[in-house]
Amino acid sequence: MARIAVIGAGMGAMAAAARLAVAGHRVAVYERTQTYGGAVRRVERDGFSFDTGPGLLPLPAVWRDLFVKTGKEPLEACVELVQVDPSARHVFADGTEAALPNASRAGVVAALDEALGSGTGRRWGDFLVRARDAWDRTRRPLLEEPLWPNWQVLAEREPYPAVPHKRLLRTRRAGTLAEVGAWELRDPRLAALLESHALAHGLDPRTTPASAAVLPYMEHVFGTWYVRGGLRELARAVYERCTARKVEFHFGAEVTGVLEKDGRVAGVELAGGTVAEADLVVAGVAPGVLDRLVRGAAVRGDGEVPARRGTASRLTVLLALRGGRPAGTAHRTVVHAADREAELESLFGPAADAAARPTVTVLRPDDPGLVPDSGHEAVTLTSVVPAGARIPGRYAEELIAVAERAIPGLRDRVLWHEVRTPADIAEATGAEGGAVPAPALAAGAGRLLHPSNSTRVDGLFTVGGWSHPGGGLPHAGMSGALVAGLIVEGPDFRGSQ
C-alpha cells in the first residue's frame, strides 16, 4: 500500500484518486481552492442555479465505468442522467435552422434534408461514415491506452479517409477540418455545423487536422446527456465516491513544490512550509504550474510530446429570466456567427481578440431545480475567446444580441446577468489566461497531442485535461483511469481491453 498525494481536485484527479483508493492505496488530495471539481463549478443566486463550466455530458460510459469500478452504486444511482433531444438546434448565418436528433444518424440525415435541402443530409451521413473510420483507428491510442512511446506515428498519420478532390488539374485530399467542409460537404451551413465542433473546444478549423471529424462523430453516435441539477452534480457524486473510498481531501491547501529524494518523489510541500510525505505524486495541474512545482528537474525529456499551452478560453453569461421555459424548447442551440472567417481571424489571427457577434451556444435546461419557480428560466450563453483576453463590459451585450436570434425578446426578460471571464477560469483551475485544454487529436504533426501521464521524474504522474488524452469530461475521466492503471499495474499497462 503506497501513500499517494494528488495535487488538485479536478475531475480527472478525483477519478484517479477513487480508483487508486479502491486498489488499496492511501490517497490524499490537496486542493488550493475551497472546493472540488476544477472548472466544473456552480453559481447560485436568488433561487437560480447555473453551471459555469461544461453544461452537457458526452460519452457518459466513461463515468459509468468509474462508478462500476469503485463501488456497488452505479452512476445512475448517484445522479440522474437525461438524454437531450434534440441534441442541438442550429441557427445558421442565413437564418435557416436545423434541429438534430440525439444519437440517430438516420434521424440527423432526415432532419438536414428537410431543413437545408435534399442531398445535404446524405453528404453529412457520408461524412459520418468516414469519421467512423477515423474513430476506429484512433479510439484506443487516444482514449483507452497510455500514450505510445512512438507517438510520432499518431502525429504523422492522418486517420480520416478524405475523399479525393480535383482542383486546378491536381487531386488533393482534405487535410484540415475546414477543407473537409469546403470540399466534401459543399454547403456553408454544413461546413459551419462541422466547424462548430472544433470551435467549441477552442480549435481553429482552418488549421485543425481532419482527424477532428471524430468530435461530431462521438456526439452523433454516443449522444448528449444532461445531469439533472447541472454538471456540478456529477462533480459532487465523484467527490462523494472518493470520500466513501476513504480518500482524504485537504481544501485551501496549496502545493508549492514536489519533493524529491534520491531521484524519486518523496512528497509535496504546502504553502507555509508543511511537508506531506508520499511515495507517489499525481499532479492534476496546468503545465506552467507543474513546471514551477518540480524545481530543478525536467518533467519532460527530448523526444516526448511537449507540454501544450492553451490559446483559447471561454466567456460565459448567466441569465436570470422572467417568464418560464416554453414547452418544446431545445436544451442547446448553437447560433452561428454571421461572418465565420472574420470570427476565426479575430479569435486565432495575429491580433486575436474577442470576436464581435461570435458563435454563441445557448443552454436552456428543462430543470425545475435551477429556478425559483415555473415563472422563471435560467439560461447560459457561452462563446470562445482568446486565453487571457480582457473582456470589455459591453461584450456580454454582444452575446445577448446574438442569442436573441434564438430567443426573440430575450433582453426584455432579463432580471439580471453575471459574467464569467477567462480570469475566473484561471482562478478556478490555475491555467494561464484561463486557457481550456482541447481533446487529443491525431495528425497535425502532433500539435494536438498531450504529454504522457508518466513523467521523467520517478513516481510523478500527471492527470487531467493538460495531459493525455486531453480536455473534455470524457477525456478527464479516461486520464484518471490511465494513471491508476500505470500505478497499479506498472509501466507495462496497456489500457482497458
C-alpha positions in Angstrom: 0.0 0.0 0.0 1.5 3.3 -1.2 0.9 6.8 0.1 -0.2 8.9 -2.8 -0.5 12.7 -2.9 -2.9 14.1 -5.6 -2.4 17.7 -6.4 -5.8 19.3 -7.3 -9.4 18.2 -7.0 -10.4 18.4 -10.7 -12.5 15.8 -12.4 -9.5 13.8 -13.7 -7.7 14.0 -10.4 -10.7 12.7 -8.4 -11.3 9.9 -11.0 -7.7 8.8 -10.4 -8.0 9.2 -6.6 -11.1 7.0 -6.4 -9.6 4.2 -8.5 -6.3 4.3 -6.5 -8.1 4.2 -3.2 -10.1 1.1 -4.3 -6.8 -0.5 -5.2 -5.7 -0.2 -1.6 -3.6 2.9 -1.6 -3.7 5.7 0.9 -4.7 8.7 -1.1 -4.7 12.4 0.0 -5.9 15.2 -2.3 -4.5 18.7 -1.9 -6.6 21.5 -3.4 -5.6 25.1 -3.3 -9.2 26.4 -3.6 -12.1 25.7 -1.1 -14.0 23.2 -3.3 -13.7 20.3 -5.7 -14.4 19.9 -9.4 -11.9 22.2 -11.1 -13.8 24.1 -13.8 -17.0 22.2 -13.0 -18.5 24.9 -10.8 -21.9 26.3 -9.9 -23.3 29.8 -9.2 -26.4 30.1 -7.1 -28.3 33.4 -6.6 -31.9 34.4 -5.8 -33.2 30.8 -6.3 -31.3 30.4 -9.7 -28.6 27.9 -10.3 -26.1 27.8 -13.2 -23.2 25.6 -14.3 -20.2 27.8 -15.1 -18.1 25.0 -16.7 -19.4 22.3 -19.1 -23.2 22.1 -19.4 -23.6 18.8 -21.2 -22.0 15.4 -20.8 -20.8 13.4 -23.8 -19.8 9.8 -23.6 -21.2 9.1 -20.1 -19.8 5.5 -20.4 -16.5 6.8 -19.1 -18.1 7.9 -15.8 -20.3 4.8 -15.6 -17.1 2.8 -15.7 -15.6 4.8 -12.9 -18.6 4.1 -10.6 -18.7 0.4 -11.6 -15.0 0.0 -10.7 -15.2 1.9 -7.4 -18.3 0.8 -5.7 -21.7 -1.0 -5.7 -23.8 2.0 -6.6 -23.8 2.7 -10.3 -23.6 6.2 -11.7 -27.4 6.4 -12.3 -28.0 5.7 -8.6 -25.9 8.8 -7.7 -27.1 11.3 -10.4 -30.0 11.4 -12.8 -28.9 11.3 -16.5 -31.2 12.8 -19.1 -30.6 12.2 -22.8 -31.0 15.6 -24.5 -33.3 15.5 -27.6 -32.8 17.2 -29.9 -29.1 17.0 -29.4 -28.8 20.6 -30.7 -30.7 23.2 -32.7 -28.5 25.1 -35.1 -29.4 28.6 -36.3 -27.2 29.4 -39.3 -26.0 32.7 -40.6 -28.6 32.8 -43.4 -31.4 32.3 -40.9 -32.1 28.7 -41.7 -32.4 26.3 -38.7 -32.0 22.6 -38.1 -32.8 20.6 -35.0 -30.7 17.4 -34.9 -32.0 14.3 -33.1 -29.8 12.7 -30.4 -27.8 9.6 -31.2 -29.6 8.9 -34.5 -27.6 9.1 -37.7 -30.7 8.4 -39.8 -32.6 11.0 -37.9 -29.9 13.6 -38.4 -29.7 12.8 -42.2 -33.5 13.3 -42.5 -33.5 16.5 -40.4 -30.8 18.1 -42.5 -32.5 17.1 -45.8 -35.7 18.7 -44.5 -34.1 21.8 -43.1 -31.3 22.6 -45.6 -32.4 20.9 -48.8 -32.3 17.5 -50.4 -28.8 16.0 -50.6 -27.4 17.8 -47.6 -28.3 15.0 -45.2 -26.7 12.4 -47.5 -23.5 14.4 -47.6 -23.4 14.7 -43.8 -24.2 11.0 -43.5 -21.4 10.0 -45.9 -19.0 12.2 -43.9 -20.0 10.4 -40.6 -19.1 7.1 -42.2 -15.6 8.4 -42.9 -15.5 9.9 -39.5 -16.3 6.5 -38.1 -13.1 5.1 -39.8 -11.1 7.9 -38.1 -12.7 7.0 -34.7 -12.0 3.2 -35.2 -8.3 4.0 -36.0 -7.7 6.3 -33.1 -10.1 5.4 -30.3 -7.7 3.1 -28.4 -4.5 5.1 -28.7 -6.2 8.4 -28.0 -8.6 7.4 -25.2 -8.0 4.0 -23.8 -4.2 3.4 -23.8 -1.3 5.3 -22.3 0.4 7.5 -24.9 2.5 5.4 -27.2 6.3 5.8 -26.9 6.3 6.1 -30.7 3.7 8.8 -30.6 5.1 10.2 -33.8 3.0 7.6 -35.6 -0.1 9.3 -34.3 1.3 12.7 -35.2 2.2 11.9 -38.8 -0.7 9.7 -40.0 -4.0 11.3 -40.9 -6.7 8.7 -39.9 -9.5 10.5 -41.7 -10.1 8.9 -45.2 -10.6 12.1 -47.1 -12.4 12.0 -50.5 -10.1 12.8 -53.4 -10.8 16.4 -54.6 -9.8 17.6 -58.1 -8.6 21.2 -58.1 -6.6 23.0 -60.7 -5.8 19.8 -62.5 -4.5 18.3 -59.3 -6.0 15.7 -57.0 -5.9 16.7 -53.3 -7.3 15.3 -50.1 -8.6 17.4 -47.2 -6.0 17.8 -44.5 -7.9 20.2 -42.3 -11.4 20.3 -40.9 -12.1 23.5 -42.9 -11.1 21.7 -46.1 -13.4 18.8 -45.3 -16.3 21.2 -45.0 -15.4 23.0 -48.2 -14.5 20.1 -50.4 -16.7 17.2 -49.1 -19.8 18.9 -47.5 -20.0 21.7 -50.1 -22.6 23.7 -48.2 -21.6 26.7 -46.0 -24.2 25.6 -43.4 -22.9 22.1 -43.2 -19.4 23.5 -43.0 -20.4 25.7 -40.1 -22.0 22.7 -38.4 -18.8 20.8 -38.8 -16.5 23.6 -37.7 -18.6 24.4 -34.7 -17.5 21.1 -33.1 -13.8 22.3 -33.3 -14.6 25.8 -32.3 -16.4 24.6 -29.1 -13.0 23.2 -28.0 -11.2 26.4 -28.9 -9.7 25.0 -32.1 -9.3 26.8 -35.4 -10.9 24.6 -38.1 -8.5 26.2 -40.7 -5.5 24.5 -39.0 -7.2 21.7 -37.1 -6.4 18.3 -38.7 -9.2 16.4 -40.5 -9.0 13.8 -37.7 -11.2 16.2 -35.6 -14.0 14.6 -37.6 -14.2 12.3 -34.5 -15.7 15.1 -32.5 -19.1 15.3 -34.3 -19.0 11.5 -34.7 -18.8 11.0 -30.9 -21.8 13.3 -30.4 -23.9 11.7 -33.0 -23.2 8.1 -32.0 -22.9 8.2 -28.2 -25.4 11.0 -27.7 -25.5 14.1 -25.5 -26.6 13.9 -21.9 -27.6 16.3 -19.1 -27.2 15.7 -15.4 -30.3 16.7 -13.5 -29.3 19.7 -11.3 -26.4 20.5 -13.6 -23.0 19.1 -14.2 -21.9 20.2 -10.8 -24.0 17.2 -9.5 -21.6 14.9 -11.4 -18.6 16.5 -9.6 -20.5 16.1 -6.3 -21.1 12.4 -7.0 -17.4 11.8 -7.9 -16.3 13.6 -4.8 -18.6 11.6 -2.6 -17.4 8.4 -4.2 -13.9 9.4 -3.3 -14.8 10.1 0.3 -16.7 6.8 0.6 -13.4 5.1 -0.5 -11.5 6.9 2.3 -9.8 9.5 0.1 -8.7 12.4 2.3 -9.4 15.9 1.0 -7.5 19.0 2.1 -9.0 22.2 0.8 -7.3 25.6 1.0 -4.0 23.5 0.8 -1.8 25.0 -1.9 1.1 22.8 -3.0 4.2 24.8 -3.6 6.6 22.1 -4.5 7.1 18.4 -5.3 9.8 17.0 -3.1 12.4 14.5 -4.4 14.9 12.2 -2.7 17.5 10.1 -4.4 15.9 10.9 -7.8 12.4 9.9 -6.8 9.4 11.9 -5.5 9.2 11.9 -1.7 6.1 14.1 -1.1 4.7 17.6 -1.5 5.4 20.9 0.2 2.5 23.1 1.1 2.3 26.8 1.5 3.6 27.7 4.9 6.3 25.0 4.7 4.3 22.0 5.8 5.5 18.7 4.2 3.2 15.8 3.3 5.3 12.7 2.6 4.2 10.4 -0.2 5.6 7.5 -2.2 3.8 8.7 -5.4 2.5 12.1 -6.6 -0.3 12.6 -9.1 -0.4 16.2 -10.4 -3.7 17.4 -11.9 -2.5 20.9 -12.7 -1.8 23.0 -15.8 1.7 22.7 -17.5 3.1 26.1 -16.2 2.0 25.2 -12.7 3.7 21.8 -12.9 7.0 23.3 -14.1 7.0 25.6 -11.0 6.3 22.7 -8.6 9.1 20.4 -9.9 12.1 22.5 -9.2 15.4 21.6 -10.8 14.2 18.6 -12.7 13.0 18.2 -16.3 9.5 16.8 -16.3 9.5 16.0 -20.0 12.5 14.9 -22.0 13.7 15.2 -25.6 11.6 13.2 -28.0 8.5 13.4 -25.8 5.3 15.3 -26.5 5.9 18.8 -25.2 3.5 20.4 -22.7 0.9 22.5 -24.5 -0.1 26.0 -23.6 -3.7 26.6 -24.4 -4.7 29.6 -26.5 -8.4 29.7 -26.2 -10.8 30.2 -23.2 -14.5 30.8 -22.7 -16.8 33.6 -21.8 -20.0 32.6 -20.1 -23.0 34.8 -19.4 -25.5 33.7 -16.8 -29.1 35.0 -17.4 -31.9 35.0 -14.9 -35.1 35.5 -16.9 -38.6 36.3 -16.0 -41.1 34.0 -17.8 -41.0 30.2 -17.9 -39.3 28.0 -20.4 -41.6 27.4 -23.3 -42.6 23.7 -23.9 -40.6 22.1 -26.7 -37.6 24.4 -26.3 -34.3 22.8 -27.3 -31.9 22.4 -24.5 -29.0 23.5 -26.6 -29.0 26.0 -29.5 -25.9 27.0 -31.5 -26.2 30.4 -33.1 -23.6 30.6 -35.8 -21.6 33.7 -36.5 -22.8 35.9 -39.4 -19.2 36.1 -40.7 -17.3 32.9 -39.8 -14.0 33.9 -41.4 -14.0 37.2 -39.6 -14.8 35.4 -36.4 -11.9 32.9 -36.8 -9.5 35.7 -37.7 -10.4 37.7 -34.6 -10.0 34.6 -32.4 -6.9 32.9 -33.9 -5.3 35.6 -36.0 -2.1 37.6 -35.1 -4.2 40.2 -33.3 -6.5 37.8 -31.5 -9.3 39.5 -29.6 -12.9 38.6 -28.6 -15.0 38.5 -31.7 -17.9 40.8 -32.3 -21.1 38.8 -32.9 -19.4 35.4 -32.3 -20.8 31.9 -32.4 -22.8 31.5 -29.2 -24.1 28.3 -27.5 -27.3 28.8 -25.7 -28.2 26.3 -23.0 -31.8 26.2 -21.7 -32.2 23.2 -19.4 -35.6 21.8 -18.6 -34.8 21.5 -14.9 -37.1 22.9 -12.2 -34.3 22.7 -9.7 -32.4 25.5 -11.4 -35.1 28.2 -11.0 -37.1 29.7 -8.1 -40.4 28.7 -9.7 -42.1 27.8 -13.1 -42.3 31.5 -13.9 -38.6 31.9 -14.4 -35.9 30.4 -16.6 -32.1 30.0 -16.2 -30.2 30.4 -19.4 -26.4 30.2 -20.1 -24.6 31.7 -23.0 -21.1 30.7 -24.0 -18.6 31.8 -26.6 -14.9 31.1 -27.3 -12.5 33.9 -26.5 -8.7 34.1 -26.6 -7.0 33.0 -23.4 -6.1 35.9 -21.2 -8.4 38.2 -23.2 -9.6 41.3 -21.3 -13.3 41.3 -21.9 -14.9 44.7 -22.3 -18.1 45.3 -20.3 -20.2 45.6 -23.5 -19.2 42.1 -24.7 -21.9 40.4 -22.6 -24.4 42.5 -24.6 -22.9 41.2 -27.8 -23.7 37.6 -26.7 -27.2 38.6 -25.7 -27.7 40.2 -29.1 -26.6 37.0 -30.8 -28.7 34.9 -28.5 -31.8 36.9 -29.4 -31.7 35.2 -32.8 -32.6 32.0 -30.9 -34.7 33.6 -28.1 -36.8 36.5 -29.5 -37.4 39.2 -26.9 -34.6 38.0 -24.7 -33.5 41.4 -23.5 -36.9 42.2 -22.1 -36.9 39.1 -20.0 -33.6 39.6 -18.2 -33.8 40.1 -14.5 -30.1 40.2 -14.0 -27.0 38.6 -15.5 -23.5 37.6 -14.4 -20.4 37.2 -16.5 -17.6 34.6 -16.0 -14.4 35.5 -17.8 -11.1 33.8 -18.6 -9.8 35.3 -15.3 -12.5 33.3 -13.4 -11.4 30.1 -15.1 -7.8 30.9 -14.3 -8.7 31.3 -10.6 -10.6 28.0 -10.6 -8.1 25.9 -12.5 -4.7 27.7 -12.3 -4.4 27.6 -16.1 -2.6 30.6 -17.6 -5.0 33.0 -19.0 -7.9 30.7 -18.2 -7.0 28.5 -21.1 -9.2 25.5 -21.6 -7.5 22.3 -22.9 -8.7 20.6 -26.1 -9.0 16.8 -26.5 -6.1 15.0 -28.1 -6.3 14.5 -31.8 -4.1 12.6 -34.3 -2.2 14.0 -37.2 -1.3 17.7 -37.4 2.4 17.0 -36.6 1.3 16.2 -33.0 0.2 19.7 -32.2 -2.9 18.4 -30.6 -1.4 15.5 -28.6 -0.9 15.9 -24.9 2.1 14.7 -22.8 2.1 11.2 -21.4 0.6 10.6 -17.9 4.0 9.3 -16.8 7.0 11.7 -16.5 10.8 11.6 -16.3 10.6 12.1 -12.5 10.3 8.7 -10.9 7.0 8.4 -9.1 5.4 11.5 -10.6 2.3 11.2 -12.8 0.1 13.8 -14.5 -3.7 13.6 -14.8 -6.5 15.8 -16.2 -7.0 17.9 -19.3 -3.4 19.1 -19.8 -2.1 15.5 -20.1 -3.0 12.6 -22.3 -5.8 12.2 -23.6 -6.6 16.0 -23.2 -9.5 18.1 -22.4 -13.2 17.4 -22.0 -15.1 15.5 -19.4 -14.8 12.0 -21.1 -11.1 12.6 -21.6 -10.6 13.7 -18.0 -12.2 10.6 -16.8 -10.0 8.4 -19.0 -6.9 10.2 -17.8 -7.8 9.1 -14.3 -8.2 5.5 -15.4 -4.9 5.6 -17.3 -2.9 7.0 -14.3 -4.5 4.4 -12.0 -3.6 1.7 -14.4 0.0 2.8 -14.7 0.4 3.0 -10.9 -1.4 -0.3 -10.0 -0.2 -2.4 -12.9 3.1 -0.7 -13.7 4.6 0.8 -16.9 3.5 -2.2 -19.0 -0.1 -1.3 -18.5 -1.8 -1.1 -21.9 -5.3 0.2 -21.1 -8.7 -1.4 -20.9 -9.4 -4.3 -23.1 
